[in-house]
Amino acid sequence: MEKEFITSPEGQVLRRKAERKLANLNNVSVIDINTLKLVHELEVHQIELEMQNEELKKSLQDTATATALYDFAPVGYFTIDQNRTIIQLNIRGAEMIGKERSTLIGSHLGHFISQDILPQFNEFIRLMFLTKKKQECKVSITQNEKPPVYVYLRGCLSEDLKNCLITASDITLLKLAEDELLKRIKFLEDFQKYFVGRELKMIELKKEINLLLKELGRKQQYLLTE
Protein backbone atom coordinates (compact mmCIF):
# COMPACT_ATOMS: atom_id res chain seq x y z
CA MET A 1 0.00 0.00 0.00
CA GLU A 2 2.79 2.41 0.99
CA LYS A 3 4.74 1.53 -2.16
CA GLU A 4 1.76 2.21 -4.33
CA PHE A 5 1.29 5.64 -2.65
CA ILE A 6 4.87 6.68 -3.29
CA THR A 7 4.72 5.68 -6.93
CA SER A 8 1.48 7.51 -7.43
CA PRO A 9 1.57 11.02 -8.88
CA GLU A 10 0.48 12.52 -5.54
CA GLY A 11 3.13 10.57 -3.67
CA GLN A 12 5.88 11.61 -6.06
CA VAL A 13 4.92 15.27 -5.64
CA LEU A 14 5.05 14.98 -1.86
CA ARG A 15 8.41 13.20 -2.03
CA ARG A 16 9.89 15.95 -4.14
CA LYS A 17 8.62 18.55 -1.68
CA ALA A 18 10.11 16.60 1.23
CA GLU A 19 13.46 16.31 -0.55
CA ARG A 20 13.50 20.04 -1.29
CA LYS A 21 12.72 20.84 2.35
CA LEU A 22 15.43 18.51 3.56
CA ALA A 23 17.87 20.07 1.12
CA ASN A 24 16.93 23.52 2.41
CA LEU A 25 17.46 22.37 5.99
CA ASN A 26 20.81 20.93 5.08
CA ASN A 27 21.81 24.15 3.32
CA VAL A 28 20.88 26.17 6.41
CA SER A 29 23.00 23.90 8.60
CA VAL A 30 25.97 24.20 6.24
CA ILE A 31 25.63 27.96 6.16
CA ASP A 32 25.41 28.15 9.96
CA ILE A 33 28.53 25.99 10.39
CA ASN A 34 30.49 28.02 7.87
CA THR A 35 29.39 31.21 9.59
CA LEU A 36 30.49 29.91 12.96
CA LYS A 37 33.84 28.91 11.52
CA LEU A 38 34.27 32.33 9.96
CA VAL A 39 33.33 34.07 13.22
CA HIS A 40 35.80 31.87 15.09
CA GLU A 41 38.59 32.66 12.62
CA LEU A 42 37.81 36.36 12.88
CA GLU A 43 37.88 36.21 16.67
CA VAL A 44 41.21 34.36 16.65
CA HIS A 45 42.64 36.84 14.16
CA GLN A 46 41.42 39.73 16.29
CA ILE A 47 43.15 38.26 19.35
CA GLU A 48 46.34 37.77 17.29
CA LEU A 49 46.19 41.40 16.18
CA GLU A 50 45.65 42.58 19.75
CA MET A 51 48.63 40.51 20.95
CA GLN A 52 50.76 41.82 18.09
CA ASN A 53 49.69 45.36 18.97
CA GLU A 54 50.70 44.85 22.61
CA GLU A 55 54.06 43.44 21.54
CA LEU A 56 54.64 46.44 19.29
CA LYS A 57 53.72 48.81 22.11
CA LYS A 58 56.10 47.00 24.45
CA SER A 59 58.86 47.12 21.83
CA LEU A 60 58.30 50.84 21.39
CA GLN A 61 58.38 51.33 25.14
CA ASP A 62 61.56 49.26 25.40
CA THR A 63 63.09 51.27 22.57
CA ALA A 64 62.08 54.53 24.21
CA THR A 65 63.52 53.34 27.53
CA ALA A 66 66.76 52.25 25.89
CA THR A 67 66.99 55.58 24.05
CA ALA A 68 66.39 57.51 27.27
CA LEU A 69 69.02 55.46 29.11
CA TYR A 70 71.49 56.12 26.28
CA ASP A 71 70.75 59.82 25.91
CA PHE A 72 70.66 60.73 29.60
CA ALA A 73 73.35 58.37 30.92
CA PRO A 74 75.82 59.99 33.37
CA VAL A 75 78.73 58.84 31.19
CA GLY A 76 79.51 59.77 27.62
CA TYR A 77 78.86 57.34 24.77
CA PHE A 78 80.54 57.67 21.39
CA THR A 79 80.31 55.55 18.25
CA ILE A 80 83.12 56.30 15.81
CA ASP A 81 84.48 54.65 12.69
CA GLN A 82 88.08 53.71 11.98
CA ASN A 83 88.77 57.28 10.79
CA ARG A 84 87.71 58.63 14.24
CA THR A 85 84.55 60.18 12.73
CA ILE A 86 81.69 60.52 15.20
CA ILE A 87 78.68 58.50 14.03
CA GLN A 88 76.62 58.77 17.19
CA LEU A 89 76.96 60.20 20.70
CA ASN A 90 74.75 60.91 23.68
CA ILE A 91 74.03 64.17 25.50
CA ARG A 92 76.75 63.66 28.14
CA GLY A 93 79.33 63.04 25.42
CA ALA A 94 78.39 66.32 23.75
CA GLU A 95 78.62 68.12 27.11
CA MET A 96 82.16 66.80 27.59
CA ILE A 97 83.17 68.32 24.26
CA GLY A 98 81.19 71.48 24.98
CA LYS A 99 79.14 71.58 21.79
CA GLU A 100 75.63 70.77 20.60
CA ARG A 101 75.20 67.08 19.82
CA SER A 102 73.70 67.72 16.37
CA THR A 103 76.79 69.68 15.30
CA LEU A 104 79.18 66.91 16.34
CA ILE A 105 77.86 64.12 14.08
CA GLY A 106 80.41 63.66 11.30
CA SER A 107 83.16 65.48 13.22
CA HIS A 108 86.58 63.98 13.91
CA LEU A 109 86.77 63.07 17.61
CA GLY A 110 90.54 63.61 17.60
CA HIS A 111 90.00 67.32 16.92
CA PHE A 112 88.76 67.74 20.49
CA ILE A 113 91.59 65.80 22.16
CA SER A 114 94.48 67.80 23.60
CA GLN A 115 97.41 67.73 21.22
CA ASP A 116 99.86 66.38 23.78
CA ILE A 117 97.56 63.40 24.43
CA LEU A 118 96.47 62.86 20.81
CA PRO A 119 99.16 60.21 20.05
CA GLN A 120 97.91 58.11 22.97
CA PHE A 121 94.32 58.43 21.74
CA ASN A 122 95.32 57.39 18.21
CA GLU A 123 97.16 54.37 19.60
CA PHE A 124 94.08 53.50 21.66
CA ILE A 125 91.95 53.38 18.49
CA ARG A 126 94.62 51.62 16.42
CA LEU A 127 95.06 48.81 18.94
CA MET A 128 91.33 48.31 19.21
CA PHE A 129 90.91 47.64 15.50
CA LEU A 130 94.14 45.66 15.36
CA THR A 131 93.59 43.32 18.30
CA LYS A 132 89.75 43.29 18.30
CA LYS A 133 90.03 43.56 22.10
CA LYS A 134 88.91 46.15 24.64
CA GLN A 135 91.28 49.05 25.19
CA GLU A 136 91.59 51.83 27.76
CA CYS A 137 93.26 55.22 27.91
CA LYS A 138 93.11 58.62 29.59
CA VAL A 139 92.75 61.81 27.56
CA SER A 140 91.96 65.45 28.09
CA ILE A 141 89.34 67.23 25.99
CA THR A 142 89.89 70.89 25.23
CA GLN A 143 86.98 73.33 25.37
CA ASN A 144 87.04 76.92 24.17
CA GLU A 145 88.08 79.27 26.97
CA LYS A 146 87.37 76.58 29.56
CA PRO A 147 89.61 74.28 31.59
CA PRO A 148 90.19 70.89 29.95
CA VAL A 149 87.97 67.93 30.80
CA TYR A 150 89.91 64.84 31.82
CA VAL A 151 88.28 61.64 30.57
CA TYR A 152 88.84 57.94 31.04
CA LEU A 153 88.02 56.04 27.83
CA ARG A 154 87.08 52.38 27.46
CA GLY A 155 86.35 51.03 24.02
CA CYS A 156 85.44 47.92 22.09
CA LEU A 157 84.45 47.12 18.52
CA SER A 158 80.88 46.73 17.33
CA GLU A 159 79.61 43.29 16.34
CA ASP A 160 80.35 43.92 12.66
CA LEU A 161 83.87 45.13 13.62
CA LYS A 162 83.36 48.31 11.58
CA ASN A 163 82.89 50.83 14.36
CA CYS A 164 84.28 51.55 17.78
CA LEU A 165 82.01 51.90 20.81
CA ILE A 166 83.52 54.16 23.47
CA THR A 167 82.44 54.87 27.04
CA ALA A 168 83.82 58.13 28.44
CA SER A 169 83.93 58.78 32.20
CA ASP A 170 84.68 62.27 33.50
CA ILE A 171 87.63 62.02 35.91
CA THR A 172 88.38 65.75 36.06
CA LEU A 173 87.87 66.02 39.84
CA LEU A 174 90.00 62.93 40.41
CA LYS A 175 92.73 64.29 38.12
CA LEU A 176 92.74 67.67 39.88
CA ALA A 177 92.93 65.97 43.28
CA GLU A 178 95.79 63.80 42.01
CA ASP A 179 97.65 66.86 40.69
CA GLU A 180 97.16 68.63 44.00
CA LEU A 181 98.52 65.61 45.85
CA LEU A 182 101.56 65.46 43.56
CA LYS A 183 102.20 69.15 44.18
CA ARG A 184 102.00 68.54 47.92
CA ILE A 185 104.44 65.63 47.69
CA LYS A 186 106.82 67.76 45.61
CA PHE A 187 106.60 70.56 48.16
CA LEU A 188 107.39 68.17 51.03
CA GLU A 189 110.32 66.66 49.11
CA ASP A 190 111.71 70.12 48.36
CA PHE A 191 111.11 71.16 51.96
CA GLN A 192 113.02 68.13 53.22
CA LYS A 193 115.87 68.67 50.78
CA TYR A 194 116.07 72.32 51.79
CA PHE A 195 116.33 71.64 55.49
CA VAL A 196 118.58 68.62 55.10
CA GLY A 197 120.81 70.75 52.93
CA ARG A 198 120.76 73.56 55.44
CA GLU A 199 121.51 71.12 58.25
CA LEU A 200 124.50 69.72 56.38
CA LYS A 201 125.67 73.22 55.64
CA MET A 202 125.32 74.19 59.29
CA ILE A 203 127.39 71.18 60.32
CA GLU A 204 130.13 72.18 57.89
CA LEU A 205 130.07 75.73 59.23
CA LYS A 206 130.30 74.46 62.81
CA LYS A 207 133.26 72.29 61.88
CA GLU A 208 134.98 75.23 60.25
CA ILE A 209 134.36 77.41 63.33
CA ASN A 210 135.76 74.70 65.60
CA LEU A 211 138.89 74.46 63.44
CA LEU A 212 139.41 78.20 63.56
CA LEU A 213 138.96 78.25 67.33
CA LYS A 214 141.44 75.40 67.64
CA GLU A 215 144.01 77.29 65.61
CA LEU A 216 143.50 80.25 67.92
CA GLY A 217 144.07 77.98 70.90
CA ARG A 218 140.56 78.38 72.09
CA LYS A 219 138.03 75.85 73.21
CA GLN A 220 135.84 74.39 70.51
CA GLN A 221 132.40 75.85 70.60
CA TYR A 222 130.38 73.04 69.03
CA LEU A 223 130.27 69.41 70.02
CA LEU A 224 129.87 67.40 66.84
CA THR A 225 129.32 63.70 66.47
CA GLU A 226 130.30 61.86 63.28
C-alpha positions in Angstrom: 0.0 0.0 0.0 2.8 2.4 1.0 4.7 1.5 -2.2 1.8 2.2 -4.3 1.3 5.6 -2.6 4.9 6.7 -3.3 4.7 5.7 -6.9 1.5 7.5 -7.4 1.6 11.0 -8.9 0.5 12.5 -5.5 3.1 10.6 -3.7 5.9 11.6 -6.1 4.9 15.3 -5.6 5.1 15.0 -1.9 8.4 13.2 -2.0 9.9 15.9 -4.1 8.6 18.6 -1.7 10.1 16.6 1.2 13.5 16.3 -0.5 13.5 20.0 -1.3 12.7 20.8 2.4 15.4 18.5 3.6 17.9 20.1 1.1 16.9 23.5 2.4 17.5 22.4 6.0 20.8 20.9 5.1 21.8 24.2 3.3 20.9 26.2 6.4 23.0 23.9 8.6 26.0 24.2 6.2 25.6 28.0 6.2 25.4 28.1 10.0 28.5 26.0 10.4 30.5 28.0 7.9 29.4 31.2 9.6 30.5 29.9 13.0 33.8 28.9 11.5 34.3 32.3 10.0 33.3 34.1 13.2 35.8 31.9 15.1 38.6 32.7 12.6 37.8 36.4 12.9 37.9 36.2 16.7 41.2 34.4 16.7 42.6 36.8 14.2 41.4 39.7 16.3 43.2 38.3 19.3 46.3 37.8 17.3 46.2 41.4 16.2 45.6 42.6 19.7 48.6 40.5 20.9 50.8 41.8 18.1 49.7 45.4 19.0 50.7 44.8 22.6 54.1 43.4 21.5 54.6 46.4 19.3 53.7 48.8 22.1 56.1 47.0 24.4 58.9 47.1 21.8 58.3 50.8 21.4 58.4 51.3 25.1 61.6 49.3 25.4 63.1 51.3 22.6 62.1 54.5 24.2 63.5 53.3 27.5 66.8 52.3 25.9 67.0 55.6 24.0 66.4 57.5 27.3 69.0 55.5 29.1 71.5 56.1 26.3 70.7 59.8 25.9 70.7 60.7 29.6 73.3 58.4 30.9 75.8 60.0 33.4 78.7 58.8 31.2 79.5 59.8 27.6 78.9 57.3 24.8 80.5 57.7 21.4 80.3 55.5 18.3 83.1 56.3 15.8 84.5 54.7 12.7 88.1 53.7 12.0 88.8 57.3 10.8 87.7 58.6 14.2 84.6 60.2 12.7 81.7 60.5 15.2 78.7 58.5 14.0 76.6 58.8 17.2 77.0 60.2 20.7 74.7 60.9 23.7 74.0 64.2 25.5 76.8 63.7 28.1 79.3 63.0 25.4 78.4 66.3 23.8 78.6 68.1 27.1 82.2 66.8 27.6 83.2 68.3 24.3 81.2 71.5 25.0 79.1 71.6 21.8 75.6 70.8 20.6 75.2 67.1 19.8 73.7 67.7 16.4 76.8 69.7 15.3 79.2 66.9 16.3 77.9 64.1 14.1 80.4 63.7 11.3 83.2 65.5 13.2 86.6 64.0 13.9 86.8 63.1 17.6 90.5 63.6 17.6 90.0 67.3 16.9 88.8 67.7 20.5 91.6 65.8 22.2 94.5 67.8 23.6 97.4 67.7 21.2 99.9 66.4 23.8 97.6 63.4 24.4 96.5 62.9 20.8 99.2 60.2 20.1 97.9 58.1 23.0 94.3 58.4 21.7 95.3 57.4 18.2 97.2 54.4 19.6 94.1 53.5 21.7 92.0 53.4 18.5 94.6 51.6 16.4 95.1 48.8 18.9 91.3 48.3 19.2 90.9 47.6 15.5 94.1 45.7 15.4 93.6 43.3 18.3 89.8 43.3 18.3 90.0 43.6 22.1 88.9 46.1 24.6 91.3 49.0 25.2 91.6 51.8 27.8 93.3 55.2 27.9 93.1 58.6 29.6 92.7 61.8 27.6 92.0 65.5 28.1 89.3 67.2 26.0 89.9 70.9 25.2 87.0 73.3 25.4 87.0 76.9 24.2 88.1 79.3 27.0 87.4 76.6 29.6 89.6 74.3 31.6 90.2 70.9 30.0 88.0 67.9 30.8 89.9 64.8 31.8 88.3 61.6 30.6 88.8 57.9 31.0 88.0 56.0 27.8 87.1 52.4 27.5 86.3 51.0 24.0 85.4 47.9 22.1 84.5 47.1 18.5 80.9 46.7 17.3 79.6 43.3 16.3 80.4 43.9 12.7 83.9 45.1 13.6 83.4 48.3 11.6 82.9 50.8 14.4 84.3 51.5 17.8 82.0 51.9 20.8 83.5 54.2 23.5 82.4 54.9 27.0 83.8 58.1 28.4 83.9 58.8 32.2 84.7 62.3 33.5 87.6 62.0 35.9 88.4 65.7 36.1 87.9 66.0 39.8 90.0 62.9 40.4 92.7 64.3 38.1 92.7 67.7 39.9 92.9 66.0 43.3 95.8 63.8 42.0 97.6 66.9 40.7 97.2 68.6 44.0 98.5 65.6 45.9 101.6 65.5 43.6 102.2 69.2 44.2 102.0 68.5 47.9 104.4 65.6 47.7 106.8 67.8 45.6 106.6 70.6 48.2 107.4 68.2 51.0 110.3 66.7 49.1 111.7 70.1 48.4 111.1 71.2 52.0 113.0 68.1 53.2 115.9 68.7 50.8 116.1 72.3 51.8 116.3 71.6 55.5 118.6 68.6 55.1 120.8 70.7 52.9 120.8 73.6 55.4 121.5 71.1 58.2 124.5 69.7 56.4 125.7 73.2 55.6 125.3 74.2 59.3 127.4 71.2 60.3 130.1 72.2 57.9 130.1 75.7 59.2 130.3 74.5 62.8 133.3 72.3 61.9 135.0 75.2 60.3 134.4 77.4 63.3 135.8 74.7 65.6 138.9 74.5 63.4 139.4 78.2 63.6 139.0 78.2 67.3 141.4 75.4 67.6 144.0 77.3 65.6 143.5 80.2 67.9 144.1 78.0 70.9 140.6 78.4 72.1 138.0 75.8 73.2 135.8 74.4 70.5 132.4 75.9 70.6 130.4 73.0 69.0 130.3 69.4 70.0 129.9 67.4 66.8 129.3 63.7 66.5 130.3 61.9 63.3 
